């Protein structure tokens, strides 16, 4: 007996130790192999600064490059692509790109932070094959990386003649797309391929042009076939990356005066804490509340005082005041709720018998209505939409005896729910048949001590 007890105790201790060891092992594995960098958005691709000697407002083969500067984030260099000329990439401060162009002699010099990067024939093209065109046609800003780069204070000046074109972006609204402003347009005139005007408090200029993944915009010039020019633009590579535009989730329809909860969430590539700024579309704002962890879901409530269509937008900023773009618009329709449904049905109910009930409601805005009915027996019905005021018949059968509450709601096409209507229903115990009554009396007389057991077994 003692041996058996020892064996049992040994088995129990073995399983307990296994469980403990398994818990420790999982914890150690998570500590050892949980890679926080997997949550970061690592840069992929490079931004470009391109000047063209011929541009045909499209992505065809007629476009001719004069120079192409590539900003390699991984290597930390700016490169005159195809020339094998590079300089260290400077981050977290504004740096000037300057191109001295001499169309009379078909020559240019490229400077980055006042340091000569490269010099060559203007008409040579990025691959140095030469294209025979000596013309200043366009500047093109392109990026295929999630890491934003910022441009500001573009100046084209003809030596001895003065400024031909200047754009500092200070007159544009922060957060607005640049396509169509200041002569800028998306490549191939596509407004989707555009940058945004953004402002950062730690920058030296109030507004700058933000270029990130998918941005590809141009500004064109014509008739510059001779003369000497200085083209200058300022560039800023942050050592910090702004959060992504927030995602918004919540009700897309609501009633006047009712409060609704909306969920906001964003990810910061540097895993910085974030603040949110929310525009409710009715002139009300929730301005820079936080901080919250990157990826943390934040719930905020709001109510609208008037009917109408409203657009919720949100943006985020990190601990260094780097702001995201505004989110995609989240549309909300606020309307008046339908009236609580009128319920018409039988007063007497029997078990296992189907009954018809009629529901009707009026929507003040004339919206179509559907009905949601809770029969009180863990069963519900939801109808399709009907015209406001239509009487809708729904059938139901109770399979159990007892007291039930029918609860009904009307919901309009904007998902605005009415107050509930309720009626009480009692499904009484069915009357015994003559045979059941006779059998009960007989069993009670013959088996008085066991009648209740038999009654339970046979359901009498």
LUMFINU-304479 format. One line per 8 residues: for each residue x, y, z of N, C-alpha, C. Coordinates in steps of 0.2 Angstrom, whole numbers, always signed. Each point is the difference from the previous one (the first is absolute). Layout:
<sites>
X:Y:Z:X:Y:Z:X:Y:Z; ... .
</sites>
This chain:
<sites>
+4:-6:+0:-4:+6:+0:+4:+6:+0; +5:+0:+4:+5:+6:+0:+3:+1:-6; +2:-6:-3:+3:+1:-7:-4:+3:-5; -7:-2:+0:-4:+3:-5:-1:+8:+2; +0:+2:+6:-1:+7:+2:+6:+4:-3; +6:-3:+1:+6:+3:-2:+0:+1:-8; -2:-5:-3:+0:+0:-7:-5:+5:-3; -6:+1:+3:-5:+5:-1:+3:+7:+1 .
+3:+1:+6:+3:+6:+1:+5:+2:-5; +4:-5:-1:+6:+1:-5:-3:+2:-7; -5:-3:-2:-3:+2:-7:-3:+7:+1; -4:+2:+5:-2:+7:+1:+5:+5:+0; +6:-2:+4:+5:+5:+0:+3:+1:-7; +1:-6:-4:+2:+1:-7:-4:+4:-4; -6:-1:+0:-5:+5:-4:+0:+7:+2; +1:+1:+7:+0:+7:+2:+7:+3:-2 .
+5:-4:+0:+7:+3:-2:+0:+1:-7; -4:-4:-4:+0:+1:-7:-4:+6:-2; -5:+1:+4:-4:+6:-2:+4:+7:+2; +3:-1:+6:+4:+6:+2:+6:+1:-5; +3:-5:-2:+6:+1:-5:-3:+2:-6; -6:-2:-3:-3:+2:-6:-1:+8:+0; -3:+2:+6:-1:+7:+1:+6:+4:-1; +5:-2:+4:+7:+4:+0:+3:+0:-7 .
-1:-6:-4:+3:-1:-6:-3:+5:-5; -7:+1:+0:-4:+4:-4:+2:+7:+1; +1:+2:+6:+2:+7:+2:+7:+1:-2; +4:-4:+1:+7:+1:-3:+0:+0:-7; -3:-4:-4:-1:+0:-7:-2:+7:-2; -5:+3:+3:-3:+6:-2:+5:+6:+1; +4:-1:+6:+5:+5:+1:+5:+0:-4; +2:-6:-2:+6:-1:-4:-1:+2:-8 .
-6:-2:-2:-1:+0:-7:-5:+6:-2; -3:+3:+4:-5:+5:-1:+4:+6:-3; -1:+2:-6:+4:+5:-4:-4:+6:-1; +1:+5:+4:-4:+6:+0:+1:+4:-7; +5:-1:-3:+2:+3:-7:-5:-3:-5; -3:-6:+1:-5:-2:-5:-6:+4:+0; -1:+4:+5:-6:+5:+0:+1:+6:-3; +7:+1:-2:+1:+7:-3:+0:-1:-8 .
-2:+6:-3:-1:+0:-7:+7:+2:-3; +4:-4:-2:+7:+1:-3:-1:+4:-6; +5:+4:-2:+0:+4:-6:+1:-5:-6; -4:+0:-5:+1:-3:-6:+0:+4:-6; +5:+0:-5:+0:+5:-5:+3:+6:+2; +0:+5:-5:+4:+6:+1:-4:+6:-3; +1:+6:+3:-3:+6:-3:+5:+3:-6; -2:+3:-5:+4:+3:-5:-2:+7:-1 .
+5:+4:-3:+0:+7:-2:+2:+0:-7; -4:+1:-5:+1:-1:-7:-1:+7:-4; +4:+1:-5:-1:+6:-4:+0:-3:-7; -5:+3:-4:-1:-2:-7:+2:+5:-5; +3:-2:-5:+1:+5:-6:-6:+0:-5; -4:-6:+1:-6:+0:-4:-6:-4:+4; -6:+3:+0:-5:-3:+4:-6:+0:-4; -4:-5:-1:-6:+0:-5:-6:-2:+4 .
+0:+2:+7:-6:-1:+4:-3:-7:+0; +5:-5:+0:-2:-7:+1:+6:-4:+1; -1:-6:+0:+5:-5:+2:+3:-3:-6; +0:+3:-6:+2:-3:-6:+8:+0:-1; +2:-3:-5:+7:+0:-2:+3:+7:-2; -4:+5:-1:+2:+6:-3:+3:+5:+6; -1:-2:+6:+3:+4:+6:+7:-1:+0; +4:+5:+1:+7:+0:+0:+3:+3:+6 .
+4:-5:+4:+3:+2:+6:+6:+4:-1; +1:+6:+4:+7:+3:+0:+4:-2:+6; -3:-1:+6:+3:-3:+6:-5:-4:+4; +3:-5:+4:-4:-3:+4:+4:-1:+7; -3:+3:+5:+3:-1:+7:-4:-5:+4; +4:-5:+3:-4:-5:+3:+3:+0:+8; -5:+0:+4:+2:+0:+7:-1:-7:+3; +6:-3:+2:+0:-7:+2:+0:+0:+8 .
-6:-1:+2:-1:+0:+8:+4:-5:+3; +0:-6:-3:+4:-6:+3:+7:+1:+1; +3:+3:-6:+7:+1:+0:+2:+7:+3; -5:+5:+1:+1:+6:+2:+4:+5:-4; -2:+0:-7:+4:+4:-5:-5:+3:-4; +2:+6:-4:-3:+2:-5:+4:-1:-6; -3:-3:-6:+4:-2:-5:-2:+3:-7; +5:+2:-4:-2:+2:-7:+0:-6:-4 .
-6:-3:+0:-1:-7:-3:+3:-1:-7; +3:-5:-1:+3:-2:-6:+7:+3:+0; +2:+5:+4:+6:+3:+0:+5:-3:+5; -2:-4:+5:+4:-2:+5:+3:+6:+4; -4:+5:+1:+2:+6:+4:-4:+1:+6; +2:+0:+6:-4:+0:+6:+3:+4:+5; -5:+3:+5:+2:+3:+6:-4:-3:+6; +3:+1:+6:-4:-2:+5:-7:+3:+1 .
-5:-4:+1:-7:+3:+1:+0:+3:+7; -3:+7:+0:+0:+3:+7:-8:+0:+2; -1:-2:+6:-6:-1:+3:-2:+6:+5; -6:+1:+2:-2:+4:+5:+2:+7:+0; +1:+2:-6:+1:+8:-1:-1:+1:-8; -2:+6:-1:-1:+2:-7:+7:+1:-4; +0:-3:-6:+6:+1:-4:-2:+2:-7; +4:+4:-3:-2:+3:-7:+3:-5:-5 .
-4:-1:-5:+2:-3:-7:+0:+6:-4; +6:+1:-4:+1:+5:-4:+3:-2:-7; -4:+2:-5:+3:-2:-7:+1:+6:-4; +7:+1:-2:+2:+6:-4:+0:-3:-7; -5:+3:-4:-1:-2:-7:+2:+5:-5; +4:-2:-5:+3:+4:-5:-2:-3:-7; -6:+2:-2:-3:-3:-6:+4:+3:-6; +3:+5:+0:+4:+3:-5:+6:-5:-2 .
+3:-3:+5:+6:-4:+0:-2:-8:+1; -7:-1:+1:-2:-7:+1:+4:-3:+6; -1:+3:+6:+4:-2:+6:-4:+1:+6; +2:-4:+5:-3:+2:+7:+4:-3:+5; -1:+3:+6:+4:-2:+6:-6:-1:+6; +1:-6:+3:-5:-2:+5:+3:+1:+7; -3:+4:+4:+3:+1:+7:-6:-3:+5; +3:-3:+6:-4:-2:+5:+3:+2:+7 .
-3:+4:+3:+2:+3:+6:+7:+4:-1; -1:+4:-6:+6:+4:-2:+6:-4:-2; +0:-6:-1:+5:-4:-2:-1:-3:-7; +5:+1:-4:-1:-3:-7:-1:-7:+0; -6:-3:-3:-1:-7:+0:+3:-2:-7; -2:+3:-6:+2:-2:-6:-1:+6:-5; +4:-1:-6:-2:+5:-5:+1:-4:-7; -4:+2:-5:+0:-4:-6:-5:+4:-5 .
+0:-2:-6:-4:+3:-5:-8:+0:+2; -3:+5:-1:-8:+0:+1:-3:-5:-4; +2:+0:-6:-4:-5:-5:+2:-7:+0; +5:-2:+5:+3:-6:+0:-5:-6:+3; -5:+3:+4:-5:-5:+3:+3:-4:+5; -4:-4:+4:+2:-3:+6:+5:-6:-2; -1:-3:-6:+4:-5:-2:+6:+2:-4; +1:+7:-1:+6:+3:-4:+0:-2:-7 .
-6:-2:-3:+0:-1:-7:-1:+6:-4; -2:+5:+3:-2:+6:-4:-7:+0:-4; -3:+5:+0:-7:+0:-3:-1:+6:-5; +5:+4:+0:+0:+5:-5:-5:+6:+1; -3:+0:+6:-5:+5:+2:+4:+5:+5; +0:+6:-1:+3:+5:+5:-6:+5:+2; -4:-3:+5:-6:+4:+2:-1:-1:+7; -3:+4:+4:-2:-1:+7:-7:+0:-1 .
-3:-7:+1:-7:-1:-1:-4:-1:+6; +3:-4:+5:-4:-2:+6:+4:-2:+6; -3:+0:+6:+3:-3:+6:-5:-5:+2; +2:-6:+2:-4:-6:+2:+2:-2:+7; -4:-1:+4:+1:-3:+7:-4:-6:+1; +4:-5:+1:-3:-7:+0:+3:-4:+7; -5:-4:+2:+2:-4:+6:-4:-7:+0; +4:-5:+1:-3:-7:+1:+1:-3:+7 .
+1:+5:+5:+2:-3:+7:-5:+3:+5; -2:-3:+5:-4:+2:+5:+3:+5:+4; +7:+1:+0:+3:+5:+4:-1:+7:-4; -3:+5:+4:-1:+6:-4:+6:+4:+0; +1:+4:-6:+5:+5:-1:-4:+7:-1; +3:+5:+2:-3:+7:-1:+4:+5:-4; -4:+3:-5:+3:+5:-4:-3:+7:+2; +4:+5:-2:-3:+7:+2:+5:+5:-4 .
-4:+6:-1:+4:+6:-3:+3:-2:-7; -4:-2:-4:+3:-1:-7:+1:+7:-4; +5:+1:-3:+2:+7:-3:+3:-2:-7; -2:+3:-5:+3:-1:-7:+2:+8:-1; +6:+1:-1:+2:+7:-1:+5:+0:-6; -2:+4:-5:+5:+1:-6:+5:+5:+2; +6:-2:-1:+6:+5:+2:+0:+6:-4; -1:+6:+4:+0:+6:-3:-7:+3:-2 .
-5:-5:+1:-7:+2:-2:-4:+0:+6; +1:-4:+5:-4:+0:+6:-4:-7:+0; -4:+0:+5:-4:-6:+2:-6:-1:-5; +0:-6:-3:-5:-2:-5:-6:-3:+4; +2:-4:+5:-5:-4:+4:+2:-1:+7; -5:+0:+4:+2:-1:+7:-6:-3:+4; +1:-5:+4:-6:-3:+4:+3:-2:+7; -3:+3:+5:+2:-1:+7:-5:-4:+4 .
-6:-2:-3:-5:-4:+3:-4:+3:+6; +3:+6:+2:-3:+3:+6:-7:+3:-1; -2:+1:-6:-7:+2:-2:-5:-6:+0; +2:-6:+0:-4:-6:-1:-2:-2:+7; -6:-3:+1:-3:-2:+6:+4:-7:+2; +2:+0:+6:+3:-6:+2:-4:-6:+0; +3:-6:-3:-4:-6:-1:-4:+0:-7; +1:+5:-4:-4:+0:-6:+5:-3:-6 .
-4:-4:-5:+4:-3:-5:+3:+6:-5; +6:-1:-2:+3:+5:-4:-2:+0:-7; -3:-5:-3:-2:+0:-7:-5:+6:-2; +2:+3:-5:-4:+6:-2:+2:+6:+3; +4:+1:+5:+2:+6:+3:+7:+2:-2; +1:+6:-1:+7:+2:-2:+3:-3:-6; -5:-2:-5:+3:-3:-6:+2:-8:+1; +0:-2:+6:+2:-7:+1:-6:-5:-3 .
+2:-6:-2:-5:-5:-2:+3:-7:+1; -4:-5:+0:+2:-7:+1:+3:-2:-7; +5:-4:+0:+3:-3:-6:-6:-3:-4; +0:+2:-7:-5:-2:-4:-7:+3:+1; +1:+6:+4:-6:+4:+2:-4:-4:+4; +2:-5:+4:-4:-4:+4:+0:+3:+8; -6:+2:+2:+0:+3:+7:+2:-5:+5; -1:-6:-1:+2:-5:+5:+7:+0:+2 .
+4:+1:-5:+8:+0:+1:+2:+7:+2; -1:+2:+6:+1:+7:+2:+3:+0:+7; +3:+5:+2:+2:+1:+7:-4:+5:+4; +1:+1:+6:-4:+4:+5:+4:+5:+3; -4:+6:+1:+4:+5:+4:-1:-2:+7; +5:+1:+4:+0:-2:+7:+5:+5:+4; -2:+1:+6:+4:+4:+4:+3:-4:+7; +6:+2:+1:+3:-3:+6:+3:+5:+5 .
-1:+0:+6:+2:+5:+4:+8:+0:+1; +3:-5:-1:+7:+0:+1:+4:+1:-7; -4:+3:-5:+3:+2:-6:+1:+7:+0; +5:+2:-5:+1:+7:+0:-5:+4:-5; -4:-4:-3:-5:+4:-5:-7:-3:+3; -5:+5:-1:-7:-2:+3:-3:-6:-4; +1:+0:-7:-4:-5:-4:+5:-3:-4; +0:-6:-2:+4:-4:-4:-4:-5:-4 .
+3:-2:-6:-3:-5:-4:+2:-7:+2; -4:-4:+2:+1:-7:+2:+0:-5:-6; +5:-4:-1:+0:-5:-5:+1:-6:+3; -4:-5:-1:+1:-7:+3:-3:-5:-5; -1:-6:+2:-2:-5:-5:-6:+2:-4; +1:-1:-7:-5:+1:-5:+0:+7:-2; +4:+5:+3:+0:+7:-3:+5:+0:-6; -3:+4:-5:+4:+1:-6:-3:+6:-3 .
+3:+6:+1:-3:+6:-2:+6:+4:-4; -3:+4:-5:+5:+4:-4:-3:+7:+0; +5:+5:-2:-1:+7:-1:+4:+1:-7; -4:+3:-5:+3:+1:-6:+2:+7:-2; +5:+1:-4:+2:+6:-3:+1:-1:-7; -1:+6:-4:+1:-1:-7:+4:+6:-3; +3:-1:-6:+4:+5:-3:+6:+2:+2; +3:-4:+5:+7:+2:+3:+5:-4:-4 .
+2:+2:-6:+5:-4:-5:+6:+4:+1; +1:+5:+3:+7:+3:+1:+0:+4:+6; +6:+2:+2:+0:+4:+6:+4:-4:+6; +1:+4:+5:+3:-3:+6:-5:+0:+6; -1:-5:+3:-5:-1:+6:+3:-2:+6; -3:+2:+5:+1:-4:+7:-7:-3:+2; +0:-6:+1:-6:-3:+3:+2:-3:+7; -4:+2:+5:+1:-1:+7:-6:-3:+3 .
+1:-5:+4:-6:-3:+4:+3:-3:+7; -4:+1:+5:+2:-3:+6:-3:-6:+2; +4:-5:+3:-2:-6:+1:+1:-2:+8; -5:-4:+3:+1:-2:+7:-2:-7:+1; +5:-4:+2:-1:-7:+2:+0:+0:+7; -6:-2:+3:+0:-1:+7:+3:-6:+3; +3:+0:+6:+2:-6:+3:-5:-3:+4; -6:+2:-1:-6:-2:+3:-5:-1:-5 .
-5:-5:+0:-5:-1:-4:-7:+2:+3; -4:+3:-4:-6:+2:+3:-5:-6:+0; -5:+0:+5:-5:-5:+0:-4:-1:-7; -3:-6:-1:-4:+0:-6:-7:+3:+2; -3:+2:-5:-7:+3:+1:-5:-5:+4; -3:+2:+5:-4:-5:+4:-6:-3:-4; -2:-6:+2:-6:-4:-2:-5:+2:+4; -6:+1:-2:-6:+1:+3:-6:-5:+0 .
-2:-2:+5:-6:-5:+0:-5:+3:+5; -7:-2:-2:-5:+2:+4:-7:+0:-4; -5:+2:+3:-6:+1:-4:+0:+5:-6; -3:-2:-5:+0:+4:-6:-7:+4:+0; -4:-1:+4:-7:+3:+1:-2:+1:+7; -3:+5:+1:-2:+2:+7:-6:+5:+1; -2:+1:+6:-6:+4:+1:+2:+6:+3; -3:+6:-1:+1:+6:+3:+0:+0:+8 .
+5:+2:+3:+1:+1:+7:+2:-6:+3; +1:-6:-3:+2:-6:+3:+8:+0:-1; +3:-3:+5:+7:-1:+1:+3:-6:-3; +5:+0:-5:+2:-6:-3:+8:-1:+1; +2:-6:+1:+7:-1:+1:+4:-1:-7; +6:+3:+0:+4:-2:-6:+7:-2:+2; +3:-4:-4:+6:-3:+2:+5:+3:-5; +6:+2:+3:+5:+3:-4:+7:-4:+2 .
+4:-2:-6:+6:-4:+2:+5:+2:-6; +6:+1:+2:+5:+1:-5:+7:-4:+3; +4:+0:-5:+7:-3:+2:+5:+5:-2; +5:+0:+5:+6:+5:-1:+6:-5:-2; +3:+1:-6:+6:-4:-2:+5:-1:+5; +1:+6:+4:+5:+0:+6:-2:-3:+6; -7:-2:+0:-3:-2:+7:+0:+5:+5; -1:+7:-2:+0:+5:+4:-8:+0:+3 .
-1:+3:+5:-7:+2:+3:-3:+5:-5; -6:+0:+0:-4:+4:-5:-5:+4:+3; -2:+6:-3:-6:+4:+2:-4:+0:-6; -7:+1:+1:-5:+1:-5:-3:+7:-1; -2:+1:-6:-4:+7:-1:-5:-3:-4; -7:+1:+2:-6:-2:-4:-4:+6:-2; -2:+0:-6:-5:+5:-2:-6:-4:-1; -6:+2:+3:-6:-4:+0:-5:+3:-6 .
+3:+5:-4:-4:+2:-6:-6:+5:+2; -1:+1:+6:-5:+5:+2:+3:+7:+3; +6:+1:-1:+4:+5:+3:+3:-1:+7; -1:-6:+2:+2:-2:+7:+7:-4:-1; +5:+0:+4:+6:-3:+0:+2:-3:+7; +3:-6:-1:+4:-2:+6:+7:+1:-2; +3:+5:+3:+7:+2:-2:+6:-3:+5; +4:-4:-4:+6:-3:+3:-1:-2:+7 .
-4:-6:+1:+0:-3:+6:+4:-7:+0; +2:-1:+6:+5:-6:+0:+5:+1:+6; +5:-4:+1:+3:-4:-5:-3:-7:+0; +1:-4:-5:-2:-7:-1:+5:-4:-3; +0:-6:+2:+5:-5:-3:-1:-1:-8; +5:+0:-3:+0:-2:-8:-4:-6:+0; -6:+0:-4:-4:-6:-2:-5:-1:+5; -1:+4:+6:-5:+0:+5:-6:+3:-3 .
-6:-4:+1:-6:+3:-2:-3:+5:+5; -2:+5:-3:-3:+6:+4:-7:+1:-2; -4:+0:+5:-8:+1:-1:-2:+7:+3; -3:+4:-5:-2:+7:+2:-8:+0:-2; -4:+3:+4:-7:+1:-1:-1:+7:-3; -6:+0:-4:-2:+7:-3:-7:-1:-1; -4:+6:+0:-7:+1:-2:+0:+6:-5; -5:-1:-4:-2:+6:-5:-6:+3:+2 .
-1:+6:-1:-6:+4:+3:-5:+1:-6; +2:-1:-6:-4:+1:-6:+0:-6:-5; -5:-1:-4:+0:-5:-5:+5:+2:-6; +3:-5:-3:+4:+2:-6:+6:-5:-1; +4:+1:-5:+5:-5:-2:+7:+3:+3; +3:-3:+4:+6:+2:+3:+6:-4:-2; +6:+3:+0:+6:-4:-2:+5:+1:+6; +2:-6:+3:+5:+0:+6:+6:-1:-4 .
+5:+4:+3:+7:-1:-2:+5:+0:+6; +5:-3:+0:+5:+0:+5:+7:+0:-2; +4:+2:+4:+8:+0:-2:+3:-2:+7; +6:-2:+0:+4:-1:+6:+7:+3:-1; +3:+1:+6:+7:+3:+0:+3:-4:+6; +7:+0:-1:+4:-4:+5:+3:+5:+5; +5:-3:+4:+3:+4:+5:+4:+5:-2; +2:+0:-7:+4:+6:-3:-4:+4:-4 .
-6:+0:+1:-5:+4:-4:+0:-1:-7; +2:-6:-2:-1:-2:-7:-7:-2:-2; -4:+3:-4:-7:-1:-1:-1:-4:-6; -5:-5:+1:-2:-4:-6:-4:+4:-5; -2:-2:-6:-5:+3:-4:-7:-1:+3; -5:+3:-2:-6:-1:+2:-3:-7:-2; -4:-3:+4:-2:-7:-2:-5:+1:-6; -2:-6:-3:-5:+0:-5:-6:+2:+4 .
-5:+3:-4:-6:+3:+3:-4:-6:+2; -3:+1:+6:-5:-5:+3:-7:+3:+0; -5:-2:-4:-6:+3:-1:-5:-2:+5; -4:+5:+3:-5:-2:+4:-6:+4:-1; -6:-3:-1:-6:+3:-1:-4:+0:+6; -2:+6:+2:-4:+1:+6:-7:+2:-2; -5:-4:+3:-7:+1:-2:-4:-1:+7; -7:+1:-1:-4:-1:+5:-2:-7:+1 .
-1:-3:+6:-2:-7:+0:-7:-1:-1; -2:-6:-2:-7:-2:-1:-3:+0:+6; -7:+0:+0:-4:-1:+6:+0:-7:+3; -1:-1:+6:+0:-7:+3:-5:-4:-3; +1:-6:-3:-5:-3:-3:-7:-2:+3; -5:+1:-3:-6:-3:+3:-1:-7:-2; -2:-4:+6:+0:-7:-1:-7:-2:+1; -3:-4:-5:-7:-3:+0:+0:-7:+0 .
-3:-4:+4:+0:-7:+0:-5:-3:+5; +0:-6:+0:-5:-4:+4:+1:+1:+7; -5:+0:+5:+1:+0:+7:+1:-7:+3; -3:-5:-3:+0:-6:+3:+5:-5:-4; +5:-3:+3:+5:-3:-4:+0:-8:+3; +1:-4:-5:+1:-7:+2:+7:-3:-2; +2:-5:+3:+7:-3:-1:-1:-4:-7; +5:+1:-4:+1:-4:-7:-5:+2:-5 .
-3:+7:+1:-5:+2:-5:+4:+7:-3; -1:+0:-6:+3:+6:-4:-5:+6:+0; +3:+6:+2:-4:+6:+1:+3:+5:-5; -5:+5:-2:+3:+5:-4:+0:+7:+4; +5:+4:-1:+0:+6:+3:+2:+6:-5; -3:+5:+1:+1:+6:-5:+4:+6:+3; +5:+2:-3:+4:+5:+2:+0:+6:-5; +0:+6:+3:+0:+6:-4:+3:+6:+3 .
+3:+4:-4:+4:+6:+3:+0:+6:-5; +1:+6:+2:+1:+6:-4:+6:+3:+1; +4:+1:-6:+6:+3:+0:-1:+8:-2; +2:+4:+5:-1:+7:-2:+3:+3:-6; +6:-3:-2:+3:+2:-6:-2:-4:-6; -5:-4:+1:-3:-4:-6:+5:-6:-2; +5:-2:+4:+5:-5:-2:-4:-7:+1; +3:-5:-4:-3:-7:+0:+2:-2:+7 .
-4:-5:+2:+1:-3:+7:+0:-8:+0; +4:-2:+4:+0:-8:+1:-2:-1:+8; -2:-6:+1:-2:-1:+7:+5:-6:+3; +2:+1:+6:+3:-5:+4:-4:-2:+6; -2:-7:+0:-5:-2:+5:+4:-5:+5; +0:+1:+6:+2:-5:+5:-6:-3:+3; -1:-7:-1:-7:-3:+2:+1:-2:+8; +5:+1:+3:+1:-1:+7:+1:-8:+2 .
+1:-4:-6:+2:-7:+1:+7:-2:-3; +4:+5:+0:+7:-1:-3:+0:+0:-7; -6:+2:-3:+0:+0:-8:-2:+7:-2; +3:+2:-5:-1:+7:-3:-2:+0:-8; -3:+5:-2:-1:+0:-7:+2:+7:-3; +3:+1:-6:+2:+6:-3:-3:+0:-7; -4:+5:-1:-3:+1:-7:+4:+3:-5; -2:+1:-6:+3:+4:-5:-3:+7:+1 .
+2:+5:-4:-2:+7:+1:-7:+0:-4; -4:+4:+3:-7:+2:-2:-1:+8:+0; -5:+2:-4:-1:+7:+0:-3:+2:+7; +2:+6:+2:-2:+3:+6:-8:-1:+1; -2:-2:+5:-7:-1:+2:-3:-7:-3; +3:-4:-3:-2:-6:-3:-1:-5:+6; -6:-3:+0:-2:-5:+5:+4:-7:-2; +4:-3:+4:+4:-6:-1:-2:-5:+4 .
-2:-6:-3:-3:-6:+4:+6:-5:+1; +1:-2:+6:+5:-5:+2:-3:-5:+4; +1:-6:-2:-2:-6:+4:+5:-3:+5; -3:-3:+5:+4:-3:+5:-3:-5:+4; +3:-5:+2:-2:-6:+4:+4:-1:+7; -4:+0:+5:+4:-2:+7:+0:-7:+1; +5:-3:+1:+0:-7:+2:+1:-2:+7; +0:+5:+4:+0:-1:+7:-5:+4:+4 .
-2:-2:+5:-5:+4:+4:+4:+5:+5; -4:+5:+1:+3:+5:+5:-2:+7:-2; +3:+5:+3:-1:+7:-1:+6:+3:-4; -2:+4:-5:+5:+2:-5:-2:+8:-2; +6:+3:-1:-1:+7:-2:+2:+1:-8; -4:+2:-4:+1:+2:-7:+3:+7:+0; +6:+1:-3:+3:+6:+0:+2:+1:-7; -2:+6:-3:+1:+2:-7:+3:+7:-1 .
+4:+0:-5:+4:+7:-2:-2:+1:-7; +0:+6:-2:+0:+2:-7:+7:+3:-2; +3:-1:-5:+6:+2:-2:+0:+3:-7; +2:+6:-1:+0:+3:-7:+6:-2:-4; +0:+3:-6:+6:-2:-5:+6:+3:+2; +0:+5:+5:+7:+2:+2:+2:-3:+7; -4:-6:+2:+2:-3:+6:-2:+3:+6; -5:+5:-1:-2:+3:+6:-6:-4:+3 .
+1:-1:+7:-5:-5:+3:-5:+4:+4; -6:-2:+0:-6:+3:+4:+1:-3:+7; -4:+3:+4:-1:-2:+7:-4:-7:-1; +1:-4:+6:-3:-7:-1:-8:+0:+2; -3:-4:-3:-7:-1:+2:-1:-7:+3; -4:-1:+6:+0:-7:+3:-7:-1:+1; -2:-7:+0:-6:-3:+2:+2:-6:+4; -5:-2:+5:+1:-6:+4:-4:-5:-3 .
+3:-6:+0:-4:-6:-3:+1:-6:+5; -6:-3:+1:+0:-6:+4:-2:-6:-4; +4:-5:+0:-2:-7:-3:-2:-5:+6; -6:+0:+1:-2:-4:+6:+1:-8:-2; -1:-4:+6:+1:-7:+0:-6:-3:-4; +1:-4:-5:-6:-3:-4:-5:-4:+5; -6:+0:-2:-5:-4:+4:+1:-7:-1; -1:-4:+5:+0:-8:-1:-5:-3:-4 .
+1:-4:-4:-5:-4:-4:-4:-5:+5; -5:-2:-2:-4:-5:+4:+4:-6:+2; +4:-3:-5:+4:-6:+1:+6:+2:+6; +3:+6:-1:+5:+2:+5:-3:+1:+7; -6:+3:+0:-3:+1:+7:-2:-7:+3; -3:-5:-4:-1:-6:+3:+6:-4:+2; +5:+0:-5:+6:-4:+2:+4:+3:+6; +0:+6:+1:+2:+3:+6:-3:-2:+7 .
-7:+0:-1:-4:-2:+6:+1:-8:+1; +0:-4:-5:+1:-7:+1:+7:-1:+3; +6:+3:-2:+6:-1:+2:+1:+2:+7; -4:+6:+2:+1:+2:+7:-4:-5:+5; -5:-3:-3:-3:-5:+5:+4:-6:+1; +3:-2:-6:+3:-7:+0:+7:+1:+3; +4:+5:-2:+6:+1:+3:+1:+7:+3; -3:+1:+6:+0:+6:+3:+7:+3:+2 .
+4:-5:+2:+7:+2:+2:+5:+1:-5; -2:-2:-6:+5:+1:-6:-3:+4:-6; -5:+3:+2:-4:+4:-6:+5:+6:-2; +3:+3:+4:+4:+6:-2:+6:-2:-4; +3:-6:+2:+5:-2:-4:-2:-2:-7; -5:-4:-1:-3:-2:-6:-2:+6:-4; -3:+5:+3:-3:+7:-3:+6:+3:-3; +6:+0:+3:+6:+3:-3:+3:-4:-6 .
+0:-6:+1:+2:-5:-5:-4:+1:-7; -6:+0:+1:-5:+0:-6:-2:+7:-2; +2:+5:+4:-2:+7:-2:-7:+1:+1; -3:-3:+5:-8:+1:+1:-1:+6:+5 .
</sites>
